[in-house]
Amino acid sequence: MTETWGTCGLSPTNKSVFNLKIEDLSGLIEIYRQTGFTSPGFDVVGSDGEMHTLKLLIKSCKGVLGAQVEGISKPADEYVLILIDVVDVPADLSLAGTIEMEVDGKTVLGSFGNAEQYKFVRPSITTTRPEPYIRFCNNSSIVKILGRADQSYFCVATKAVLEVKVELSTPGTVTRSTSLVEVRESRLLTDIKSLLTNADNYADFSIVCQGQNFPCHEAILRARSPVLDKMFLQKMNEWRSREMIMDDVKKETVGYFLEFVYKGEVTKKVKNDDELIYVADKYNIVGLLELCLHRLPEVEESKVVDMLVLADRHNLQDFKKLMMQRVLKDKTKFLKDEDFVAKLKETPHLLMDFFQL
């Protein structure tokens, strides 16, 4: 019998930045007042890995008369209201975007969707406008036209050079991996399991935790753990006394640990995953560590770097890749975490792995 473990994750979002300088805005607005004018094309990678060439469409309002920005009226001969759309968008392409420009020495921001919150939008199609498009909304200033607020417009100076920075994001893709664990019940395995059940009769070694004695067998411990094998080989104090004190975990964790050592499985509900992961790592029992990591629910952000280092140390490539994708998905936040940066500096080869992902 084989037992299959599957892992699903999300690769980082694909980001593309486009910088646009618009010179002689007043002339462009006057000539293309009815249709608007488009920017040069720029490429965006979709979640399917395909390259798509998009453009910006800048279109002016027919008149700025009566427009106010933050309660201040703007003269029609110096300012113009513009709409900014992303066009040439395939109907099935999901996007989130931000836009940034300087107006009168202030930074004006706009957006649609929110990549950090996984909110992506698809282009709109209307009866009056059959070509797919997505429109930026003004997030920085309240523009009022004839007393009504409208977030669709940006108010810009016509005589100044307008520099625009656009960042577009597409969703990441679902990552999938599976691993097969051979689970073969045989007479030999049944007999080995019985050693734990009848350990009181045949034990030649003990693990002591929180005052409880766990009888076990040197040969089994040595075969299952390279760390314990080395302890017996070097004839340390535990070898002489025939017992080992495990006072850094709870006694329930020792029970789970020994069940896996003898049976290759943990049948009971684990109360403290962190302790069992700690023990599996300490005694280098890779199968138990992999079992624990697969059973974990969503890993907390504070533990991502520890899980990443563990997976790297024991060559658990699937789980390592999953943790690296968690970091890349929100790398700005992780790079501000001093504990994360400090631990990553202790394992510099992981930095190279990030570049190769």
N, C-alpha and C positions, 0 to 999 in steps of 0.2 A: 504494500500500500504506500502511496505517496501522499504527502500533505503539501498543498500549494499555498504559498503566501504571495499576495499581490499588494503592490504599492502604487497609489495614484498621487500625482502632485501636479503643480502648475508651473510651467517654465516662466521666466521673467517676461514682462511686457516688452514689446519692441518699440523703441523710441526713435523718432526722426526729428531733427531740428532744421528749420528753414529760416534763413535771414534774408530780408527783403528791404532794399532801399528804394524809395519812391521819390524821384526828382520831378520838379515842375508839376506838382499835384494839381494845381489850379487848371493848367492846360489839359491834363488828362481828364479831369472831371468835366470840363466844358465840352470837350470833343465827344466823350463817351457817356454823356449824361443819361441817355436813354438805356443803353445796354450795359454800362459798366466796362471795366477793363480787367484783364487777367494778368497774373504774374507768370514768370517762367515756371515750367514744370519742376516738381521735386519728387523724389522717390520715397515711398513708405513700404515697409515690409509687412504684409498681412500675417495673420495668425496661421495661415496655411503655408507660410514661407515664400509666397509669391510676391514679386515686386510690382507695385502700382504707382503710376505717375499721376500726381494730383496737382491742382493749381488753386490759387486764391483768386476770387472774384471780388473786386472792390467797386461798389456802386454807390452813388451819392443820392441823398434825398433831393427832391425837386426844389426845395427851398428851405433855408435855415431860419426864415423869419419866425420869430416867436420862440426859438429854441433857447433853453436855459440849461446850464451845467452847474450843479450844486447851488442853484438859486441865482446864478449870475448870468445875465443875458449876454449872448455872443453876437457881435456884429456880422451881418451876412456877407460883407465884402472881405472878411478876414478868416472866417471859419466856415466849415462845411460839415454836414452830417453824412457819415458813410456807413454802409453795411459791409461786413466782411464774411464771405462764405468760402467754404472748401468745396470745390467742384471737381468734376470728372471722377466722382467717387463711385466705384462699383456698388450695386444695390445690396450686395451681401457683405460688404466690408464694414466692420464695426470699428469706431474710432472714439478716442477722447482727446481733447486738445486744449492748449493754453495759448494765449497771445499776449504779447507785451510790446508797448510802444511808449515813446516819450512825447508828451504834449505839454507845452508851456513849462518845461522843466520838471514835470511830474510824471511818474510812471503810471500808465493806465494799463489795467489788466483785463483780460476777457477769457472766456472758456466755454467749452461744452463737454458734458460728461465729467468723469473724475476717475482717472486711471488708478489712483491709490486706493479708491474704494471699489474698484472693479465695475464702475458704471460706464459702459460704453454705449454709444448711440449709432444708429444706422441712418443713412441719408433719407431726406424727405423728398417726396414727389407729390406735386399738386396738379390739378387740372390746368391751372394757369402757368405752371412751371414744370414741365414733364422731365427735365434733366435733374438727376439726383444731386442734392446739395446738403451741406450741414452748416448752420449759421453760428458764429460766435456771439456770445452775449457779453455785454459790458458789465464787469464786476466791480469796477472802481468808482464810477461816477454816475450820478442820477441825471439822465438827460430827459428834459421835459419838452414836449412839442405841443404848443397850444394848451399848456397846463396839464397835459397827461404824460406820466412817466413811461418811458420805453427803453428797455434794456438792450434792444437790438442795435442801437446806434452808438457810434463813437463820434465825438465832436473833435475835429482836428483843424489845425491852422493850415490854410491853403498855400501860404507863401514859404513855409518851412519845408525842409527835406524830411520826409517821414521814414523813420527806420522801424521796421516791424520784425519781431522774433516770434516764430511759431514753433511749438513743439507738439507733435502728434504721436499718439500711442495706440498700438493695437494689442488685443489680448494675447497672453501667452498661450501655449498649447498644453494639452493634457499630457503629462508624462506617465508612462506605465512601465512597470517592471514586475516580473514574477520570479520566484525561486522555488525549487522543488526540494522537499525534505523527505528522504526515504524513511518510511516508518514500517519496518518489517518485524512483525511479532514472530519470534522463533522460540524453540524450546530452550535454547541457550539464554535468550533474553529473559524468558520467564524465570529461569533459574537464578539469573543475576538479580532480578527484581526481588526474588524471595530472600536474597541475602539481606536486603534492607528490612524486610518484614520480620525476619528472624535474627536481626543483628545482635540481640542480647545473647544468643547462643553461640555465635561464631565470631564475634567482633574481636579485633586485636588492636583497636585504636578508638579514641573518643574525641569528639568535639564538644566543648563545654561553652554554653551561652546562657547568661542570666540564670545561673544555678541549675540549668537542665543539662543532663548528659545525653549526647547523641552517639550511640555506639556505631562504629563503621569499620571499614577494612582498608588497611594500608595499600594493598595491591590495587583496589578499585580507585582510590584517591590518586594514586600515582599515575594510573593509566589515563585518568580523565583530566588531570590538571598538571601542566608543565611546572607551575610554581610549586605545588605540593610535592611533585616528584623530586624537584631540586632540594626541597627542605629535607626530605628523607635521605636523599643521596648524600647530603653534606652532614648527616647525623647531628642535626641541631637539637636544641633542648627538647623540642616536641617529640623527636624520635626516641629520646631517652626516657622521657616521662610517659610516653604513649598517650598523650592527650594534647590538644591544641585549644587554647582559649580564644574564642571569637567574641570579643566584648564591644565591637564597633557596630554591630547590627542587632536586631531583635531576634529572639529565638524562632519566631515564625519564619523569618527569612532563612535561617539555617535549615529548617525543615524543607522549604522549597528547593534550596540549593542541593541538599542530599537527594531529594526525589529526582531531580534532573540528572545528577551524577550517576545514579543507579538505573533510572528508567528512561532517560532521554526525553522526559516530558514533565510538565508541571500541571497536574490535574486540578489543583485547588485554586480558588480565586485569590490572587496575590493582593495583599493589602498595601504593600509599599513597593512600587516598581523601582523607585530610586535606589533602595537598599539592595534589591536583587541585581540591578545593573551594576552597582558598586562591587558586589561580591563576584559577579561574573567577570568583571574587568580585573579585579585584584588577583584572582586565581587563574586568569586567562582561560576561561571556559567559553570559547567562541560560540558554540552552539546555543548555550544559555543566553549569552548576550544578544545574539541575533533574534532569538525567540522573544526576549523582553522588548527589544526595539520594535519588532513588528506588532507586538500587542499594545504598545503605547498609544494612547489617544493623541490628539494634536499636541506637539511638543511646545511647551511655553517658550517665549522668546528668550528668557533668561537662561534657558538650558540648551539652546540651539548650539552654541559654540562647544559646550561640553560633549554633547551627542556627536557633533562633527568630529572632534578629536578622537573620541572613542571609536567611531566607525572607521576612521583613518588608521588608527593604531592596530585594529584587528582585521583590516582589509575587507570591510563590509561595504563594497562599492555601491550597491543600490541605495543603501541608507545614507551613505556619505554624499552621494549625488543629490538626494532629496534634501538634505540639510543645506547643501551649498545653494540649491535653488531657493530655499527659504531666505537665505542671506541676500542673494542677488535681487530677489523680489522687493526687498526693502532695505537696500544697501546703505542709504543715507542714514537711516535710524541706527543700524548696527554700527556704522563707523563712528557714530557719536557716543557709543557705549564704551567707556574706558576699559571695563572688564573684558569685553569682546576683543578689543584691539590688543590688550596685553596678552591674552591667551593665544591670539593668532601670531603674535611676534615670537612666542615660544615654539611655534611650529611653522617656520617660514616656508617650508615646501608646499604648504597648503595654499599660499598666495599664488604660486605658479599653477596649481591645480585650478584655481578660479579663472585664470587667464585662458586655460585650455578647455574650460567647460563650454 
